[in-house]
């Protein structure tokens, strides 16, 4: 089994910063990639950012480019999302996502962490 556990959400004023963390644990051979998605009330879950575990290559949604930075700590099996210049429209539940190889490669999700940006 693979568990993804997020932390770091909270309430912040517009223009502020937050850092999310997500640690992968359990029994697996390797991580292919990890990333972040978010879901605002009444909206569908959307992609935020992803990082390749082997190359470190990153990709971002246009709405967060230049404000959010995704990074990883391979030794800790942890991915981070540094969020700067936060806007009220960034308010959402943020979910960690991982593509992890056990016997087969599969997708896993964290439980989500709330980020609220006040205006």
Residue pairs with C-beta under 8 A, 6 or more apart in sequence:
1 26
1 27
2 24
2 25
2 26
2 27
2 28
2 98
2 100
2 102
2 106
2 108
3 24
3 25
3 26
3 108
4 22
4 23
4 24
4 96
4 97
4 98
4 108
4 109
4 110
5 22
5 23
5 25
5 96
5 110
5 111
6 20
6 21
6 22
6 94
6 95
6 96
6 110
6 111
6 112
6 113
7 20
7 21
7 22
7 113
8 18
8 19
8 20
8 21
8 113
9 18
9 20
9 94
9 113
9 114
9 115
10 18
10 114
10 115
10 116
11 116
11 117
11 118
12 18
12 86
12 115
12 116
12 117
12 118
13 117
13 118
14 86
14 87
14 88
14 117
14 118
14 119
15 85
15 86
16 86
16 117
17 82
17 83
17 84
17 85
17 86
18 83
18 86
18 115
19 80
19 81
19 82
19 83
20 36
20 80
20 81
20 83
20 94
20 96
20 113
20 115
21 78
21 79
21 80
22 34
22 36
22 78
22 79
22 80
22 96
22 98
22 110
23 76
23 77
23 78
24 31
24 34
24 77
24 78
24 98
24 100
24 108
25 77
27 102
28 100
28 101
28 102
29 101
29 102
30 53
30 100
30 101
31 53
31 77
31 98
31 99
31 100
31 101
32 52
32 53
32 54
32 99
32 100
32 101
32 105
33 50
33 51
33 52
33 53
33 98
33 99
34 50
34 51
34 53
34 72
34 79
34 96
34 97
34 98
34 99
35 47
35 48
35 49
35 50
35 51
35 70
35 79
35 96
35 97
35 98
36 48
36 49
36 50
36 70
36 79
36 81
36 94
36 95
36 96
36 97
37 45
37 46
37 47
37 48
37 94
37 95
37 97
38 45
38 46
38 48
38 90
38 92
38 93
38 94
38 95
38 115
39 45
39 46
39 92
39 93
39 95
39 112
40 89
40 91
40 92
40 93
43 92
45 95
46 61
47 61
48 60
48 61
48 64
48 68
48 81
48 94
49 58
49 59
49 60
49 61
49 64
49 68
49 70
49 81
50 58
50 59
50 70
50 97
51 57
51 58
51 70
51 71
51 72
51 79
52 58
53 72
53 74
56 72
58 70
60 68
60 70
63 89
64 83
64 90
67 83
67 84
67 85
67 86
68 81
68 82
68 83
68 84
69 81
69 82
69 84
70 79
70 80
70 81
70 82
71 79
71 80
71 82
72 78
72 79
72 80
73 79
73 80
79 96
79 98
81 94
83 90
83 115
86 115
86 117
87 117
88 117
88 118
88 119
89 117
90 115
90 117
91 115
91 116
91 117
92 115
93 112
93 113
93 114
93 115
94 112
94 113
94 114
94 115
95 109
95 110
95 111
95 112
96 109
96 110
97 107
97 108
97 109
97 110
98 107
98 108
98 109
99 105
99 106
99 107
99 108
100 106
100 107
100 108
